[in-house]
Amino acid sequence: MIRASLPAAPGVYRFRDERGTVLYIGRAVDLRRRVRSYWAELRDRRHLAPMVRRIARVEAVICDSAHEAAWLERNLLKARLPRWNRTAGGQEVPVYIKLDPFPAKPGVKVVHEAGDFGPYLGGDKVRLAVAGLLRAYPLNYTGTRLTGSERAMAATLGVGPGDRERLVAAITAVLRRESKISDDLETRRDRAANQLAFELAGRLQAELEAVEWVTAPQRVTRDSGDLDVYGWAGGILVEFRIRAGRLCAWTQRPCSAATAGDRLAATPPDWRAFADRTAQLAQGLAQELTA
């Protein structure tokens, strides 16, 4: 049952029994390693042992990031909760990032209602990302109504009201994936480690990972839009259903190339690679099943 076709890439996996019933949906940073772990020592997942004995088929979607895999798992579980899953929608809380460019008290904060950027999963992780952004671009010290201690920090950092527009633009570019701050945070982390400030180095590493989380590619959850997306390979048609901006349903079934043609032609170009690689993976897993 260990699938060689599964890549060492982030994604979502699904187990079915002999009747085709979905038993479990999960996500992984490394699909191959995660799926293989069910046939090794389950450790804190021993309650899943009866489920593992029933698995007859493995299906998977390759995602562009761990964040995208987290969103896809959440969307699928909210739409339908398989028997062996415990929580509809996963564990993380959806949040947004709001950018306040106002002169008196500019800043960046995490909010639960729709904001300027997002949505993202994981409030704690997104707050760490905001801390990393403000460490690199201290917008919150460019206001016109700072306290005495804040003015002192602004002087230490060498920023003032005249830097506000520049820092707003810099933060916006990072959140739009037009620029990166990883080099800046890595330099600060390494400097802290060299100075034996290991607690600060650990904090900087956490902020770096959080910034990478919020800026990673993620297309399966957006603010709006309905769409049906198709991929085909070796006689298997994969369909993704997107409703209200959420990729909430994923099916795959046998299908001829002729029948698939119109559906594939209607799939938007920016979704084709995503759908095609899932279809190719489905074909590989099906071939392993019959080998």
ZANUMAR-154749 format. One record per residue (C-alpha): residue number from 1; z, y, x. Coordinates in steps of 0.2 Angstrom, whole numbers, padded with zeros to 4 digits. Layout:
<NUM <Z Y X>>
...
END
This chain:
<1 <0000 0000 0000>>
<2 <0001 0012 0015>>
<3 <-0015 0022 0014>>
<4 <-0025 0026 0030>>
<5 <-0036 0038 0020>>
<6 <-0021 0050 0017>>
<7 <-0022 0065 0030>>
<8 <-0008 0072 0040>>
<9 <-0009 0088 0029>>
<10 <0001 0097 0015>>
<11 <-0003 0091 -0003>>
<12 <0003 0083 -0019>>
<13 <0003 0064 -0022>>
<14 <0004 0054 -0038>>
<15 <0009 0036 -0041>>
<16 <0002 0026 -0055>>
<17 <0006 0008 -0061>>
<18 <-0006 -0006 -0066>>
<19 <-0009 0002 -0083>>
<20 <-0013 0019 -0076>>
<21 <0003 0027 -0081>>
<22 <0009 0041 -0069>>
<23 <0026 0036 -0062>>
<24 <0029 0050 -0050>>
<25 <0022 0066 -0044>>
<26 <0028 0073 -0027>>
<27 <0023 0085 -0013>>
<28 <0023 0084 0005>>
<29 <0020 0094 0021>>
<30 <0012 0078 0028>>
<31 <0004 0067 0015>>
<32 <0002 0052 0026>>
<33 <0020 0051 0032>>
<34 <0028 0055 0016>>
<35 <0019 0042 0006>>
<36 <0022 0029 0019>>
<37 <0040 0033 0018>>
<38 <0041 0025 0001>>
<39 <0038 0008 0009>>
<40 <0051 0011 0023>>
<41 <0069 0014 0022>>
<42 <0072 0025 0006>>
<43 <0089 0031 0012>>
<44 <0094 0045 -0001>>
<45 <0080 0039 -0013>>
<46 <0086 0022 -0016>>
<47 <0085 0025 -0035>>
<48 <0066 0025 -0033>>
<49 <0065 0007 -0026>>
<50 <0061 0000 -0044>>
<51 <0047 0012 -0046>>
<52 <0040 0008 -0029>>
<53 <0038 -0010 -0034>>
<54 <0027 -0005 -0049>>
<55 <0015 0007 -0039>>
<56 <-0003 0000 -0040>>
<57 <-0012 0016 -0035>>
<58 <-0010 0032 -0025>>
<59 <-0019 0048 -0029>>
<60 <-0018 0064 -0019>>
<61 <-0024 0082 -0018>>
<62 <-0025 0090 -0001>>
<63 <-0018 0108 -0001>>
<64 <-0021 0123 0011>>
<65 <-0003 0126 0014>>
<66 <0014 0119 0010>>
<67 <0017 0134 -0002>>
<68 <0001 0129 -0012>>
<69 <0007 0111 -0013>>
<70 <0024 0117 -0019>>
<71 <0016 0127 -0033>>
<72 <0004 0113 -0038>>
<73 <0018 0101 -0039>>
<74 <0028 0113 -0050>>
<75 <0013 0117 -0062>>
<76 <0009 0098 -0064>>
<77 <0028 0094 -0068>>
<78 <0029 0108 -0080>>
<79 <0014 0102 -0089>>
<80 <0020 0084 -0090>>
<81 <0036 0076 -0082>>
<82 <0033 0057 -0077>>
<83 <0047 0045 -0079>>
<84 <0053 0045 -0061>>
<85 <0054 0064 -0059>>
<86 <0070 0072 -0062>>
<87 <0066 0091 -0064>>
<88 <0052 0099 -0073>>
<89 <0044 0112 -0062>>
<90 <0053 0108 -0046>>
<91 <0068 0117 -0038>>
<92 <0062 0134 -0032>>
<93 <0062 0150 -0043>>
<94 <0046 0160 -0045>>
<95 <0048 0178 -0038>>
<96 <0037 0193 -0034>>
<97 <0038 0206 -0020>>
<98 <0039 0224 -0025>>
<99 <0034 0238 -0013>>
<100 <0043 0255 -0017>>
<101 <0033 0269 -0007>>
<102 <0043 0283 -0015>>
<103 <0049 0297 -0003>>
<104 <0068 0296 -0007>>
<105 <0071 0278 -0005>>
<106 <0056 0268 0001>>
<107 <0058 0249 0003>>
<108 <0053 0231 -0001>>
<109 <0062 0220 -0013>>
<110 <0061 0203 -0022>>
<111 <0060 0204 -0041>>
<112 <0059 0191 -0054>>
<113 <0047 0201 -0065>>
<114 <0029 0204 -0061>>
<115 <0028 0214 -0045>>
<116 <0015 0220 -0033>>
<117 <0013 0204 -0023>>
<118 <0015 0186 -0028>>
<119 <0020 0175 -0037>>
<120 <0029 0166 -0024>>
<121 <0041 0151 -0024>>
<122 <0059 0151 -0017>>
<123 <0069 0167 -0019>>
<124 <0079 0164 -0003>>
<125 <0064 0161 0007>>
<126 <0055 0176 0000>>
<127 <0070 0187 0004>>
<128 <0069 0181 0022>>
<129 <0051 0185 0022>>
<130 <0055 0203 0016>>
<131 <0068 0204 0030>>
<132 <0055 0200 0043>>
<133 <0043 0212 0036>>
<134 <0056 0226 0037>>
<135 <0061 0221 0054>>
<136 <0043 0223 0060>>
<137 <0040 0238 0049>>
<138 <0056 0247 0045>>
<139 <0050 0256 0029>>
<140 <0067 0257 0022>>
<141 <0072 0270 0036>>
<142 <0059 0283 0032>>
<143 <0066 0290 0016>>
<144 <0072 0308 0013>>
<145 <0089 0303 0006>>
<146 <0096 0292 0020>>
<147 <0115 0290 0023>>
<148 <0122 0295 0039>>
<149 <0122 0278 0046>>
<150 <0104 0275 0040>>
<151 <0098 0291 0049>>
<152 <0106 0285 0065>>
<153 <0097 0269 0063>>
<154 <0081 0278 0059>>
<155 <0083 0288 0076>>
<156 <0087 0272 0085>>
<157 <0071 0264 0078>>
<158 <0061 0279 0081>>
<159 <0054 0281 0063>>
<160 <0055 0295 0050>>
<161 <0047 0301 0034>>
<162 <0031 0304 0043>>
<163 <0029 0286 0046>>
<164 <0031 0280 0028>>
<165 <0012 0279 0024>>
<166 <0008 0270 0040>>
<167 <0022 0257 0036>>
<168 <0017 0255 0018>>
<169 <-0001 0251 0024>>
<170 <0005 0239 0037>>
<171 <0016 0229 0025>>
<172 <0002 0229 0012>>
<173 <-0010 0222 0025>>
<174 <0002 0208 0029>>
<175 <0005 0203 0011>>
<176 <-0014 0204 0008>>
<177 <-0017 0192 0022>>
<178 <-0027 0206 0031>>
<179 <-0015 0206 0047>>
<180 <-0001 0196 0054>>
<181 <0016 0199 0061>>
<182 <0019 0182 0068>>
<183 <0017 0188 0086>>
<184 <0030 0202 0084>>
<185 <0043 0191 0077>>
<186 <0039 0177 0090>>
<187 <0042 0190 0104>>
<188 <0058 0196 0096>>
<189 <0064 0178 0094>>
<190 <0060 0173 0112>>
<191 <0068 0188 0119>>
<192 <0084 0184 0109>>
<193 <0084 0166 0115>>
<194 <0082 0172 0133>>
<195 <0097 0184 0131>>
<196 <0107 0169 0124>>
<197 <0108 0177 0107>>
<198 <0104 0160 0099>>
<199 <0111 0165 0081>>
<200 <0098 0180 0081>>
<201 <0084 0169 0088>>
<202 <0088 0156 0074>>
<203 <0087 0170 0061>>
<204 <0071 0177 0068>>
<205 <0063 0159 0067>>
<206 <0069 0158 0049>>
<207 <0061 0175 0045>>
<208 <0045 0170 0054>>
<209 <0043 0154 0044>>
<210 <0047 0163 0028>>
<211 <0033 0176 0032>>
<212 <0021 0162 0035>>
<213 <0026 0154 0018>>
<214 <0022 0170 0008>>
<215 <0006 0174 0017>>
<216 <-0001 0156 0018>>
<217 <-0017 0152 0007>>
<218 <-0012 0148 -0011>>
<219 <-0024 0147 -0025>>
<220 <-0017 0136 -0038>>
<221 <-0006 0149 -0046>>
<222 <-0012 0166 -0050>>
<223 <-0008 0179 -0063>>
<224 <-0022 0175 -0076>>
<225 <-0038 0166 -0079>>
<226 <-0045 0150 -0087>>
<227 <-0056 0138 -0077>>
<228 <-0062 0120 -0076>>
<229 <-0066 0114 -0058>>
<230 <-0075 0098 -0053>>
<231 <-0078 0088 -0037>>
<232 <-0088 0072 -0035>>
<233 <-0089 0059 -0022>>
<234 <-0095 0040 -0022>>
<235 <-0094 0039 -0041>>
<236 <-0078 0047 -0044>>
<237 <-0077 0064 -0053>>
<238 <-0061 0075 -0050>>
<239 <-0057 0088 -0063>>
<240 <-0044 0102 -0061>>
<241 <-0039 0112 -0076>>
<242 <-0033 0130 -0074>>
<243 <-0025 0139 -0088>>
<244 <-0017 0156 -0088>>
<245 <-0019 0156 -0069>>
<246 <-0010 0140 -0066>>
<247 <-0019 0124 -0060>>
<248 <-0009 0113 -0073>>
<249 <-0019 0097 -0075>>
<250 <-0028 0085 -0063>>
<251 <-0038 0070 -0068>>
<252 <-0051 0058 -0059>>
<253 <-0062 0045 -0066>>
<254 <-0078 0035 -0063>>
<255 <-0094 0045 -0066>>
<256 <-0112 0044 -0061>>
<257 <-0120 0058 -0050>>
<258 <-0131 0063 -0065>>
<259 <-0117 0065 -0077>>
<260 <-0107 0075 -0064>>
<261 <-0121 0087 -0060>>
<262 <-0119 0100 -0073>>
<263 <-0100 0101 -0071>>
<264 <-0102 0103 -0052>>
<265 <-0115 0116 -0054>>
<266 <-0103 0126 -0065>>
<267 <-0089 0125 -0052>>
<268 <-0087 0142 -0044>>
<269 <-0092 0142 -0025>>
<270 <-0074 0147 -0019>>
<271 <-0067 0131 -0028>>
<272 <-0080 0119 -0022>>
<273 <-0072 0114 -0005>>
<274 <-0055 0112 -0013>>
<275 <-0062 0100 -0027>>
<276 <-0074 0091 -0015>>
<277 <-0061 0086 -0003>>
<278 <-0050 0079 -0017>>
<279 <-0065 0069 -0023>>
<280 <-0069 0062 -0006>>
<281 <-0050 0057 -0003>>
<282 <-0051 0049 -0020>>
<283 <-0066 0039 -0015>>
<284 <-0057 0034 0001>>
<285 <-0042 0028 -0008>>
<286 <-0052 0018 -0020>>
<287 <-0061 0009 -0007>>
<288 <-0045 0005 0002>>
<289 <-0039 -0002 -0015>>
<290 <-0053 -0014 -0017>>
<291 <-0055 -0019 0002>>
END
